Every structure is written in C-alpha cells, then in structure tokens.
Amino acid sequence: MFGRAQQMMMEQGLDFATMPPLPAAPAFDPSAALRAGTEFWADTMNLWQRFLDPATAKPFEETPEQARDKRFKAPQWREQPVFDFIRQSYLTLSSHLLKGVEQIDGLTPKQKEQLRFATQGFIDAMSPSNFPATNPLVVERTIETKGENLLKGLAHMLADMSKGQMTQTAEGVYELGENIATTPGRVVKRTPLYELIQYSPTTETVFETPLVIFPPWINRFYILDLTPEKSFIRWAVEQGLTVFVVSWKSADASMADIVWDDYVERGQVDAIDTVRDLLGVESVHAIGYCVAGTTLAATLAVLAARGEAAKVKSATFFTAQVDFSEAGDLNVFVDDEQLALIQSLSSDGFLDGRYMAATFNLLRGRDLIWNYVTSNYLLGEDYTPFDLLHWNSDVTNLPAKWHASYLSDLYRDNLLVQPGALTIGGTPVDLTQVKTPAYVQAGREDHIAPARSVWKLTGHLAGPVRFVLAGSGHIAGVVNPPSLGKYQHWINDGAPADLDDFVAGATEVKGSWWPDWIAWIERNDAARVPAKKARIPTENAELGAAPGRYVRTR
C-alpha cells in the first residue's frame, strides 16, 4: 500500500526524498506550561482521573456547542475509552486556548479579532477527527479495507492539488440549462460587463412593474436558479413578476480597469434603464444580493442625487452591508498587509476566483474544509451530489482594481456611510438621501454578512424599511423556498431601535420569508398587465437562451 501511495505522489511531482527537511521543533519549556494557569491543570487532572478511574471522577461537562459538534457524533468517540479521552483532551485544550485569547491584554480590537480567528482556525485544523490514527471511524475503515480508503483519499487529495481547489461535491452531475439554471428565458442584452436575461411569464397577467435582480459578481447568478424546486427566479415568475437577472462576466484581462463606478453606471443603472426601455415602464423593483446589494444602495444614492430616484420603485437587499464597522470575520482579512498580499496574487488585472473561494471556505473551515478532509481524504468516501456546493465551487474571477478599492474603501475605511466620502461618476454618494421603500433581509447565522451588520442598513436609508431576519445563513437563509418548509423567519412591525430590540419583540414565523416579501411587493404596487408583447422575451439567435454565455465562461 505504501509503495502505491509513494508512486501516486511522485506522479504528481511530490517526491518527499528530495524535499528540504522540516524545521526542528522548538524546545519545550516546562515553565511556560506551568504559567498556563491552575484552571487548565485542574481540568487536566480531572481529565486523567476520568480516564483512569471513571467511576469516581467528576463527569465531563460539555457546552451546548460541544454537544452539537458533528465531528464527534459517532458513538465510538464516547464508547471507546481511548477515543473518549482524545475527544475530551481536545475539547478541554481548545476551550482554554480560546479563553487565553480573551485574557491577552494590549491588543487592539482588530488584533484580538484576528488572533481569535487564527486560534479557532488552528483548533479546527488540529482536531483529532482530521488525523487517521486519532479518528476511530478512520481506524475502523482502514482495517476493514486494508488501507484502500487512504489510497482512495490520497487520489482525491492529489486531484484537488492538481486543480488548485478542494472538491466538495460529485463532478459531472450538474449541467447548466439541463438540471440547474433551467428557468425558461432569453438573453436580451450582452455588454462587456454583463448579460441581461429576461424570463418567460407563466401567468396570464403580470405585475406592471418588473423585477431586476443583481446577484453578486463574486459568484454565479444561478444561486437564485438552482434546481427547479429551489429556484427563487422560477418562484418569482410564478408569482406574476416579469423577472430580469444580470449575469456578470467573470473577470479577465480585458477588465483590468474595471472599478466600482463601472458596476454602478455600466452595470446596475444601465440594466435598470434597459428594462425600463424594453417594457416601456417608468420604474422597476430591484434586488441586490450581498456585494450587489451594497452596490444597489450606492446606485440608489446616485439616482437620488441626480433626481432619478423614481426609476426604482422598491429595493430589496439580500444579506447586504453598507456599514462595515461590524462586518464579521471577513474583517480579519482586511488590513494593509493582507491587502498587499491580495494585490500580489492578482495577475493580468484580475484575481483568480479560487483565492476568494478559499477565503470564504476559511470562514467556515470546520464545515467547508475539514469535513471533506475527513470524509473524502481519510475515509475515502465518494463525493455526494449537491447543487449548492456545485455552485459554491463554480468560482468567478474578480477585477483586481475593483477588489482592492472595495476592500480598502468599504471594509477598511468604511467610507460608504460617510456622506460624500465616495463618488460615482462624479456624483457624491449619500445614503441618507435614499427614500426608496426597502426590504432588508438578514440571516441569523450569516458568517459573511452578520445580521447585526446588515441591520445597520436600516439606519442609513431615509425611506420606509421592512427588516426580516431569516433562519440559517448567507445562502440557505436566502435560498429557502416555501415548498421545503424549512427554517423560519422573524418579523417585527413595531419600531425597534436596534437588532436586539427587534429580536426581543419579534414574531417567529415558520418556513420561508419569500411569501412575506411578495406580499410586501404587492402592497407597494399591485397593478397588473397582460403577459404579452414585451413581457415575452424576444428570441435572438446571437444572444441565445438562458442561462446565457457568461455563466459558462471560466
């Protein structure tokens, strides 16, 4: 088995015999360990007593989070004394490492946040579930298969190394236009920056005001058009909306000079005007998801400053931030050193999307990295088909100039909420001038755009705002069709002062928040027109059918 493993690694150019030796481990300093604190040693003594004399020892007290830890859900972790000891040792040490971070003095809040994130990442990486000799399931599988699981896992790992990206789902299962992104429609416009897709109506009448959706250009648009039963776009069409979606072009060398102004002027404003002209309407409903929601807020401010606010009748924000003072774990990647590193990774004017994908995976490393190390590298399991993870792996490149300025201007300097600090096409951006009715959706467990950060949007807009807190996170909190009956959402029709006040007085509603949103749309504008003429997308052989060309470009 070991000979086969060595041959597989050498075929990938990994010859450990020619690699430089690893640096020597630092000498162990007993005095440093003694200074770790009496509480740690008391817990350690209890740990050993439980192992040597479990009948008289104080039981191990798990926190609720530890009890829910999926890494140790298999009964072997508790029923087999050695592995139970390993599990308890790891959880005890992990708890004290995190406590130690909180007790360190002399750090700025940003430094402590970075240290906390790094410590948690180290703890997750060192979990005994990630190593073959300390994971009882891997030990059993290795004995059962005579090591074939490790060879199969090694093949998985080498394949991932060759493509520079971790595999999270079975490949070759999903095909655009075949079993994902299948909502019928046509591309009605193509620019160097985006394609505009119009979807075919399925109702006899449609809302007079159409809907244009701006997904984030850091991902593919079909997160909102996955399998038919999960598709927000298909559902919105079924509710009687004339739906348009922007499919952004993945960056290449031709987009080296693209900046935020382009995504506002040549992207969102241009798409809004195109839809207005195509259908002969005065205004549109607009949705902005994540970074496109941040940009939509700036677009609304620009339109307001130019006296063109009426072009957008309502604005919906999916997990979008404008005030980045509490932007969550992504902030740990934004300081001068990190920005310089990101700049060094960019080439030909764009950043390879795999770097961004790795960053987002790190935010939930336990679920999006180490889970696959255990299941696919150590246990040698086959990959499971999952449409959402297929989308998550379908990376897009980013314009380097835009990416650098976005991180520095918004995440680092928080300029968007300072009236006039930013300009778009020479127009100062002032969010307090935006009076467009807004629907703001946040995810309770969102790691990318934390609910507390999304809430801040409600305090910067001058118009009426409806805030809804959805169960789950950045993706599942948004992509939650009513038919699945999953999760819940919270509404509060009072006038809460902050998110805590909102939660305290909120009513929990089972299931998807989508019906609440379409009811809000109808309250804003219930007028309907026949679903004919311009409401049916025109066929154009050059532009083609949905999901278009740009979504397929790698």
HELIX and SHEET records of a PDB file:
HELIX    1   1 PHE A    2  GLU A   11  1                                  10    
HELIX    2   2 PHE A   16  THR A   18  5                                   3    
HELIX    3   3 PRO A   30  LEU A   34  1                                   5    
HELIX    4   4 THR A   38  LEU A   52  1                                  15    
HELIX    5   5 PRO A   64  ALA A   67  1                                   4    
HELIX    6   6 LYS A   70  PHE A   72  5                                   3    
HELIX    7   7 GLN A   76  GLU A   79  1                                   4    
HELIX    8   8 PRO A   81  GLN A  103  1                                  23    
HELIX    9   9 PRO A  109  ALA A  125  1                                  17    
HELIX   10  10 PRO A  128  ASN A  130  5                                   3    
HELIX   11  11 PRO A  132  THR A  134  5                                   3    
HELIX   12  12 PRO A  136  THR A  145  1                                  10    
HELIX   13  13 GLU A  148  LYS A  163  1                                  16    
HELIX   14  14 PHE A  221  LEU A  224  5                                   4    
HELIX   15  15 PRO A  228  LYS A  230  5                                   3    
HELIX   16  16 PHE A  232  GLU A  238  1                                   7    
HELIX   17  17 ALA A  253  MET A  255  5                                   3    
HELIX   18  18 TRP A  260  ASP A  262  1                                   3    
HELIX   19  19 TYR A  263  VAL A  269  3                                   7    
HELIX   20  20 ASP A  270  LEU A  279  1                                  10    
HELIX   21  21 VAL A  291  ALA A  305  1                                  15    
HELIX   22  22 ALA A  309  LYS A  311  5                                   3    
HELIX   23  23 GLY A  328  PHE A  333  5                                   6    
HELIX   24  24 ASP A  336  LEU A  345  1                                  10    
HELIX   25  25 GLY A  353  LEU A  363  1                                  11    
HELIX   26  26 GLY A  365  GLY A  365  1                                   1    
HELIX   27  27 ARG A  366  TRP A  370  3                                   5    
HELIX   28  28 ASN A  371  TYR A  372  1                                   2    
HELIX   29  29 VAL A  373  LEU A  378  3                                   6    
HELIX   30  30 ASP A  387  SER A  393  1                                   7    
HELIX   31  31 ALA A  400  TYR A  406  1                                   7    
HELIX   32  32 LEU A  407  ARG A  412  3                                   6    
HELIX   33  33 LEU A  431  GLN A  433  5                                   3    
HELIX   34  34 ALA A  451  TRP A  455  1                                   5    
HELIX   35  35 LYS A  456  GLY A  459  5                                   4    
HELIX   36  36 PRO A  482  LEU A  484  5                                   3    
HELIX   37  37 LEU A  499  ALA A  504  1                                   6    
HELIX   38  38 TRP A  514  ASN A  524  1                                  11    
HELIX   39  39 LYS A  533  ARG A  535  5                                   3    
HELIX   40  40 TYR A  550  ARG A  552  5                                   3    
SHEET    1   A10 GLY A 185  ARG A 190  0                                        
SHEET    2   A10 TYR A 194  TYR A 199 -1                                        
SHEET    3   A10 VAL A 243  TRP A 248 -1                                        
SHEET    4   A10 LEU A 211  PHE A 214  1                                        
SHEET    5   A10 VAL A 284  TYR A 289  1                                        
SHEET    6   A10 VAL A 312  PHE A 318  1                                        
SHEET    7   A10 ALA A 438  GLY A 443  1                                        
SHEET    8   A10 VAL A 465  ALA A 470  1                                        
SHEET    9   A10 GLN A 488  ILE A 491 -1                                        
SHEET   10   A10 THR A 507  LYS A 510 -1                                        
SHEET    1   B 2 THR A 205  PHE A 207  0                                        
SHEET    2   B 2 ARG A 528  PRO A 530 -1                                        
SHEET    1   C 2 PHE A 350  LEU A 351  0                                        
SHEET    2   C 2 LEU A 398  PRO A 399 -1                                        
SHEET    1   D 2 THR A 423  ILE A 424  0                                        
SHEET    2   D 2 THR A 427  PRO A 428 -1                                        
END                                                                             
